[in-house]
Amino acid sequence: MITAQREDLLNKLEEKYKTVGQKTDVHLEGLLWSKPMTYWDYVQTDALLNLQVQRTTLPDEMVFIMYHQVNELLFKMILWEMKQLCHSDKPDPTYFAEKLMRISRYFDMLTTSFDIMGDGMSIDQYMKFRNTLTPASGFQSAQYRLIEFSSTDLINLIDNRFRTSIDRDTSFTHAFEHLYWQAAGKNHATGEKSFLLLEFEKKYKAEFLRHMEEYNSINVWQKFKSLPEEGQKDPELIRTMRHFDHTVNITWVMGHLNAARKYIGDGDATGGSDWKKYMHPKYQRRIFFPELWSHEELEHWGEEL
């Protein structure tokens, strides 16, 4: 018996497949042979749990691998929300706030998760298995760089020493060479790029340049500035913007820096970067939304109390 509800569903299916030039009966027959959905098929559990491949026999290396893979999944979630927000034509304040809160929550998870790595590994084991990582480095997380490009105007990611010589008329290629993190991969005396940086650019530079151009006028800050005036002055939305900025550029960075201090002390990073200076927010001077901070706050950005 075809009920009114079923007939309505069939009509909607007919309309759906008609718009793409498909026959509804073919798709309905296909349902006869399809397997029931299971959790492990939907989430691809088996594939996911087979992505952790140790290079050593040290048990805590598995903690290190899984922690960084979780980070990359969260980065993907952040970029997913950023893409929707930044590519929306004229987001209203409610939609903007909802997306930004999601992004902030994901970064809150990242910042509070440092205890897993900071207190969850044997220093002795780490100092052994880290040698098998060389010259790889967390510096080479491409998704993290894409998050930066999606968040703010490019000038805010330029090495503070070169900002006065770069503006919106500067080519993206030239700006790329003066991004704040370039300094961590170059010899300070010769300007020669390290193997770490050369390999990173070989794989991702073209993608980075495309992303820099794509988000040049649609990044999170530009979308905020496109909101109605009352939205830009909303105290709660400003608080959320400041929270995101502080979380990404101070809390997250200091969590990473303090974990590095615990495990390697004054030692060299696996990628060879001058991590003690490169990672500290007071040297990076990376601030996504400088217009939302006071002069005093900007002057003391990243200083440890």
C-alpha positions in Angstrom: 0.0 0.0 0.0 1.4 3.4 -1.0 0.6 5.9 1.8 0.5 9.6 1.2 3.8 10.0 2.9 5.4 7.4 0.7 4.0 8.9 -2.4 5.4 12.2 -1.4 8.8 10.7 -0.9 8.7 9.0 -4.3 7.7 12.2 -6.0 10.6 14.0 -4.4 13.0 11.3 -5.5 11.6 11.5 -9.0 12.3 15.2 -9.0 15.7 14.8 -7.5 16.9 12.3 -10.1 15.2 14.1 -13.0 17.3 17.2 -12.4 20.5 15.1 -12.9 19.1 13.0 -15.8 18.8 9.8 -13.8 16.1 7.2 -13.6 14.6 6.8 -10.2 13.8 3.1 -10.7 17.5 2.3 -11.3 18.5 3.9 -8.0 15.7 2.2 -6.1 16.7 -1.2 -7.5 20.3 -0.4 -6.4 19.0 -0.2 -2.8 18.1 -3.9 -3.0 21.7 -4.9 -3.2 23.3 -2.3 -1.0 24.8 -3.3 2.4 23.4 -1.9 5.6 25.5 1.0 7.0 27.7 0.2 10.0 29.6 2.5 12.3 33.0 1.1 11.3 32.2 1.5 7.5 30.9 5.1 7.9 33.8 6.3 10.1 36.4 4.1 8.2 37.6 2.9 11.6 39.9 0.2 10.2 41.7 2.6 7.8 42.0 5.3 10.5 43.5 2.9 13.1 46.1 1.6 10.6 47.6 5.0 10.0 49.8 4.9 13.1 53.2 3.4 12.0 56.1 3.6 14.4 59.7 4.0 13.3 61.1 2.6 16.6 60.2 0.0 19.3 59.7 2.7 21.9 56.0 2.6 23.2 55.7 6.4 23.7 56.4 7.1 20.1 52.8 5.9 19.4 51.5 8.6 21.8 53.5 11.2 19.8 52.2 10.0 16.4 48.6 9.8 17.5 48.7 13.2 19.2 49.9 14.9 16.0 47.4 13.0 13.9 44.6 14.2 16.1 45.9 17.7 15.7 45.8 17.4 12.0 42.2 16.2 12.1 41.2 19.2 14.3 43.1 21.5 11.8 40.9 20.0 9.1 37.8 20.7 11.1 38.9 24.3 11.6 39.6 24.8 7.9 36.2 23.2 7.1 34.4 25.9 9.2 36.7 28.7 7.9 35.9 27.8 4.3 32.1 28.1 4.9 32.5 31.4 6.7 34.9 33.0 4.4 33.1 32.0 1.2 29.7 33.1 2.5 28.8 36.2 0.5 27.5 38.5 3.3 27.4 36.6 6.6 25.1 38.1 9.2 26.5 38.6 12.8 24.7 35.5 14.1 26.1 33.2 11.4 29.6 34.7 11.8 29.5 34.3 15.6 28.4 30.6 15.3 31.2 29.7 12.9 33.8 31.6 14.9 32.7 29.9 18.1 33.1 26.5 16.5 36.6 27.4 15.3 37.5 28.7 18.8 36.2 25.5 20.4 38.4 23.3 18.2 41.4 25.4 19.1 40.5 25.3 22.7 40.6 21.5 22.4 44.1 21.8 20.9 45.4 24.0 23.6 44.1 21.9 26.5 45.4 18.8 24.9 49.1 19.6 25.4 49.1 17.7 28.7 48.8 14.6 26.6 52.1 15.2 25.0 53.6 17.4 27.8 53.0 14.9 30.6 52.2 11.8 28.7 55.6 10.7 27.4 58.8 9.5 28.9 61.5 12.1 28.3 64.0 9.4 28.0 62.0 7.6 25.3 61.3 10.9 23.4 65.0 11.8 23.3 65.6 8.5 21.6 62.8 8.3 19.1 63.0 12.0 18.1 66.3 11.2 16.3 64.4 9.1 13.9 62.2 12.1 13.0 65.0 14.3 11.8 64.7 16.4 9.7 60.9 16.4 9.9 59.2 19.0 12.1 55.8 20.2 13.2 56.9 23.4 11.4 55.9 21.5 8.3 52.1 21.3 9.1 50.6 22.7 5.9 47.1 22.9 7.4 48.3 25.2 10.2 49.7 27.6 7.6 46.4 27.5 5.7 44.6 28.4 8.9 46.9 31.4 9.3 46.2 32.6 5.7 42.5 32.1 6.3 42.4 34.1 9.5 43.9 37.5 8.8 45.3 39.9 6.3 48.7 38.8 5.0 50.6 41.8 6.4 50.0 40.4 9.9 51.9 37.2 9.0 54.9 39.0 7.6 58.1 39.1 9.6 57.9 42.2 11.8 61.2 43.4 10.4 59.8 43.7 6.9 56.3 44.9 7.3 57.0 48.5 6.4 58.3 47.4 3.0 55.3 45.2 2.1 51.7 46.2 1.2 48.7 45.0 -0.8 50.5 45.8 -4.0 53.4 43.5 -3.1 53.4 40.2 -5.1 52.3 37.1 -3.2 55.6 35.4 -4.1 57.6 38.2 -2.6 55.4 38.3 0.5 55.8 34.6 0.9 59.5 34.9 1.2 59.0 37.3 4.1 56.4 35.4 6.2 57.3 35.3 9.9 58.1 31.5 9.9 60.6 31.8 7.0 63.2 33.0 9.5 63.1 29.7 11.3 64.2 27.9 8.2 67.0 30.1 7.0 70.6 30.6 8.0 70.7 34.0 9.6 74.2 34.8 8.3 73.7 33.7 4.6 70.0 33.6 4.1 70.3 30.1 2.8 67.2 27.9 3.3 67.4 24.7 5.3 66.5 21.3 3.9 63.4 21.5 6.2 62.2 24.6 4.5 63.2 23.6 1.0 61.2 20.3 1.2 58.2 22.1 2.8 58.1 24.6 -0.1 58.7 21.9 -2.8 55.5 20.2 -1.6 53.2 23.1 -0.6 54.4 26.4 -1.9 52.1 26.4 -5.0 49.1 25.6 -2.8 50.1 28.3 -0.3 50.3 30.9 -2.9 46.9 30.0 -4.3 45.4 30.1 -0.8 47.1 33.4 0.0 45.5 35.0 -3.1 42.1 33.3 -2.6 41.8 34.5 1.0 43.4 37.9 0.6 40.0 39.6 0.6 37.8 37.0 2.2 39.7 36.0 5.4 38.0 36.0 8.8 39.1 39.5 9.5 37.8 40.8 6.2 34.5 39.1 6.8 34.3 40.6 10.3 34.9 44.1 8.7 32.0 43.4 6.3 29.5 42.9 9.1 27.1 45.8 9.8 28.5 48.4 12.2 26.4 47.1 15.2 27.8 43.6 14.6 31.4 44.9 14.6 30.7 46.7 17.9 29.0 43.8 19.6 31.0 43.2 22.8 30.4 39.4 22.8 31.6 39.0 19.2 34.7 41.1 19.9 35.4 39.0 22.9 35.1 35.9 20.7 37.5 37.4 18.1 40.0 38.3 20.8 39.7 34.8 22.3 40.4 33.2 19.0 43.4 35.5 18.4 44.9 35.0 21.9 44.3 31.2 21.8 45.9 30.6 18.5 48.8 33.1 18.8 49.7 32.9 22.5 48.0 30.0 24.4 48.6 27.4 21.7 52.1 28.6 20.9 53.2 28.8 24.5 51.8 25.3 25.2 53.9 24.0 22.3 56.9 26.0 23.4 56.7 24.8 27.0 56.4 21.2 25.9 59.5 21.6 23.8 61.4 23.2 26.7 60.5 20.2 28.9 61.7 17.6 26.5 64.6 19.1 24.7 65.7 21.9 27.0 68.3 23.9 25.1 68.7 21.3 22.4 68.1 21.7 18.7 64.7 21.1 17.0 64.5 18.0 14.8 64.1 20.3 11.8 67.1 22.5 12.8 65.1 25.7 13.4 65.9 28.2 16.1 62.8 27.2 17.9 63.4 29.1 21.1 63.0 32.4 19.2 60.9 31.2 16.3 58.2 29.8 18.5 57.8 32.5 21.1 54.9 34.8 20.4 56.7 38.0 21.6 59.2 37.3 18.7 56.7 36.1 16.2 54.5 39.2 16.7 51.7 37.3 15.0 48.4 39.0 15.8 45.4 38.2 13.6 43.2 41.1 14.7 45.5 44.0 15.9 42.7 46.5 15.7 40.9 44.7 18.5 43.7 45.1 21.0 44.9 48.2 23.0 48.3 49.8 22.4 49.5 48.4 25.8 48.3 44.9 24.9 50.1 45.0 21.6 53.2 46.3 23.3 53.3 43.3 25.7 52.0 40.7 23.3 53.2 37.2 24.4 55.2 38.3 27.4 55.3 35.6 30.1 54.2 36.7 33.5 
